[in-house]
Amino acid sequence: MTNFDQIVMERTGINEEQMRKLGNVLQDELISNGSIPILIHVINGHGSIDKPVPVPFPLSRDVTGTITAPDEGSWRVVIKKVHFDESGLKKGDKRTVKYSKGWGTDTIHVDVYWSIKKDTTFEASIDY
């Protein structure tokens, strides 16, 4: 439970189980599925981003990423928040991770390593 969860529980008189159920309802009914592009500038085969993620409701869901560019080479992708570290990924490869966060904001850190030591832009589509 976050501090915000505690404040809501105190002010509304609901218990932890009711708070969890409220979060599930909000997640199912108010958070729409969608897709966002991720672009990471790569210099000499490496790039990284810190992506702020607003979390207006407690969230626990599968998030799928698909590499959309470049066409050549392979990638090692490391996402620290969700403990994802996989090498040999290529354009079109799709992976799903579980993302969980309470109310508030979060920052996701992503490192990408390209098998080709030159500059490019790593592109992926994130579906949630």
N, C-alpha and C positions, 0 to 999 in steps of 0.2 A: 504494500500500500504506500502510495506517495503522500506527501504532506497535503496536497490538494484533496486527495481521497479522504483523508482524515477530517479536513475542514468540512467537506460536503456531508460526511456521515454525522458529524457533530451538529451541524446546522439543520439537517433534515430529519435527524433521528433514525436514519436507516442503519442497518448493521452491515458487516463486511460481506455476507452472502448476498444481501439485497444490492449492495454496491456493485458486486461482480455481475449480477444479473442485469442491472441497469447498463453497465458498460457493454455487455453482450448485445442488448437490444439496440443501443445507440450505434454500435459497430455494424450490426446487420441491417438496420433500417436507414441510417443517415450517411454512412460512408459508402459512396458509390465506387464501383469498380472502374478502373481507368488505366491509362498508360502514360508514362512520362519518358522523354528521351534523356539519356545521360551522355554527355560529351566530356571527355577527358583529354586535354592537350598532352601529348607524349613527346618528350625531348630525349633523343638518343636512346629510345627503347623503354623509357619509364615515365609514368605520370601518376598523379594522385589528386584526389579531391576530398574536401570535407563538406558534406552536403547537409545543411540544416533541414530537419523534417518536423513540421508542426504536427502535433498529435492532439487534436481537439477532444478526443475520446479515448478511453483505454482501448488498446489495439492489440490483437493477436491474430495474425493471418499469414497465409502463404503469399510470398512475393516471388515472381518469376522474372528473370532477366534473360534477354536474348542478345547476343552480340550481332550487331548489324553492319559494322565496318571496322577496319578495312578488309579487303578481300584476301590479302595474302598474310602469311605468317601465322603464328599461334601466340596465345596469351596465357599468362599466369594472372589470376584475379584474386586479390585478398580483400575481404570485407571483414573488418575486425569486429563490428557490433554483433554480427550473426555467426562468427567463427567459420567463415567460408574461406578456403584456400585451395584452389585447384589450378593445375597447369595443363597445357596442351589444348586449351579451348580455342576454337576457330569461329569464323563468321557463321552464323546460323545455329550455333550451340546454345541450348537453353538449359538453365538451371533454376531450381526452386529452393528457397530457404524460408524458414519460419522467422517472422519478425514480431517481437512483442515489446510493448512500451505502455507505460501508464500515461496519465494526463500530462500535458506540457509540451516540451520540445525535446528533440533528440538530434544528435549529429552523427552521421554515418561517415566513416573514413574508408575510402577505397583506394587501393594501390593496384596499378596494372603494369605488367612487365611484358614487353613485346619481344618476340624471338628475333626481330630485325632491329639492329641498332641504328635507327634513324628517326626522324620526326614524323608524326602523323597525328590523327585524332582517333582515339578509341570511342566507338559509338555503341550504345546498347539501348534497348527498349525495356523499361521496367513496367511490368503489369502487376496490378494489385487489386 
